[in-house]
Amino acid sequence: MRNLVYYVAVSIDGYIADPTGGFDAFLVDGDHASVVFGEYADALPAHVQAALGIEPPKTRFDTVIMGWNTLAPALDIGIDRPYPHLRQIVASRRAHDLDPEITVTHDPLATIRGLKREDGLDVWLCGGGELAGALLPEIDRLVLKRNPVIFGSGIPIFGSALYEPRAFTLTGTRSFESGVVVEEYVSSGRA
């Protein structure tokens, strides 16, 4: 059975973006790049892969789900399909005129449950925080690239999710000289 994996950069204090949705404060360069550009190359947008001369390995993810606010910045700069090497799904409450290769879902929880019943590689939850909060019951793995920065405010990793404790088991931690720590967790279910 395929897993829903929330692979995301996060600040020390639990934010995935600044108050305007920006993420420029996260480190791009450093020895942690081997994880980003190697192990998780499937999660790089096509224009970044092209600039780096990287081919998507298609070994980790075959599908990405993201919220509208995560897709919008790509659309704003003329990128209609940031992840053409993946099946792309956008969760939104409204209808949008998007590339026909992008699926819009108004019920992301049902969509994820359906995807999990299909054969294939894991599904990458790209963001944002509100979508992650809505999908929290279905998240099987967390891969957090914890950056050595405090935001103070911004977009929380799980948006405004209601209090409902869920247990995760730490399965690995890798620290890099850049200060980034990659933490990996597996869902243990309700606490």
N, C-alpha and C positions, 0 to 999 in steps of 0.2 A: 504494500500500500504506500502511495506517495505521501510525503509530508509537506506541511505548510511551514516554511522557514522564514522567520523575520530576521533578515540580515540587514543591519542598519548601523550607521555611525551615530554615536550618542556622546553627549558631554558628560562630565563627571556627575553633574547634578540632574541628569536624566532628560535632556532636551535633544531632539533630533534636528531642530532648526531654530534660528533666531525668531523674534516676534513677527518678522515680515516673511518668514519662510526660507530665508537664506541660510546657507551652510558653509559660507566662506571661512569661518573660524576653524573648521576641521582641517587637520593636517592631510595633505596630499602626498608630499614627499617624505621619505624616511624609509627605514628598513621594514616597516610594516607593509610596504607596497607589495611585497612578495605574496601576501595574502590577497590583497585587492586585485592585483594584475595577474596573479597566478591561479590560486585556488578558486577564486570567485570571479574569474574573467567572464563567465556567462552573465554576470550582473553588471557589466559595463555597457553603457549605451554604444550603439554602432559607430557614432562619430568619434568617440574616444578610442574604440578599438581600431578604427581606421587610422587615426592620428598616430597611434602607437605601433601600428603594423601587427596587431594581434588578431588572430582568427578566433571566433567564439568556439570553445572546445565542445560545447553541448554535452557536457558530462555531469553537470550538477543540477541545472534547472532547464525545463523546457517551457515554462509558463511564468509570467509575472502578473501580479495583481497590484494595482496602485489606486489611490484616491485621485479625484479630479485635480486637487491642488498640487499633487505631485507631478501630474502630466502637464499642467498648464505652462510652466516655465519653458518646457521643450517646444510647445506649440508657439509660444511667444517669440521664439527665435527661429521659427520656420522648420522645426523638426516634427514631422507628422507622426512618425513611428520611431521612437527612440530605441526600441528593442526589436527590430525586425527578425532577429534570429530566435525570438521567443514568441509564444502565443501571448498576446497582450490583452489584458482585461482591465477596464477602468470602472471603478465603483463611483456612481454619481446618482444623486436624487433627481437630476434633470436629464433630458435628452440632449445630445450633442451631435453636431455634424462632424464626425471624425473619419479618418481613413477607414475604409471598409474592412481592413484586416484587424482593427481593434474592436473588441467586444465591450459593450457597455452593460453593466449589471446594476440593477436597482436593489438587488438582494444579494450582497456579497457573501453572507453566511451560507445561503443555499447554494450559491455558485461554488464556493470552496468545498462544501460537503460533496457536491457532484464531482468536482475535479478529483477529490481524494479517492473516489470509487473507480476512476479511470486508471489505466496503465500509463506509465510514463515516469519521467524524472520528477524531482521535487518541484513544488510551486514556491516561487520567491515572492514574499510580501515586501514590496519596495517601500511602502509608506502610503500615506502619512499616519500621524498619530491617531487621528479619529478612526480611521479604517482599522488600524492595529487594535485599538480598544474594542471595536465592534467584533473583530475576528479572534479576540483573545481566547475564547473557548476552543478554537480550532487550531491554534498555534502549537505545533509539535516541537519545534526547535527555535531557539534564539541564538543568533550569532551577533554579538554586540561588539562593535569597534569603538571601545571607550577611549575618547580623546582627552588629553590632559588640559582641558579648558572648562571653565565654569561659565554658563550663560547667565544665570540669575533669573531669566525668564525666557519664554519662547514656546515652541510647540513640544509638549511632553511626549515621551516615547509611546504612551498609550492614550493620548488625547485626554478626554474628560471621562474615561471609563469609570463606571460605578465601582464602589468598593465591593470586591468579590475575590477573596484570596485564592490564588492558584499557585500550586507548588511546582517549582522547576528544580531539577537536579543539575548541579554544575558538573560538566563532563570534561572541561578543559579550559585552561587559561594560559595565554602566551603573552609575555611582556616584550616590548621592543624598545630599543634605545631611543626611538622617536618619542617615547612616552605613551604611545598607544598600547592598550591592552585589549586583546581579542578574547572575549569570554564566550564560552559555548555552554548552552543549557538545553536539557531535554525536559519536556513537560512531564510532570508526575501526577497531574490532575488537580482536582480541588484540594485545597489545604484543609 
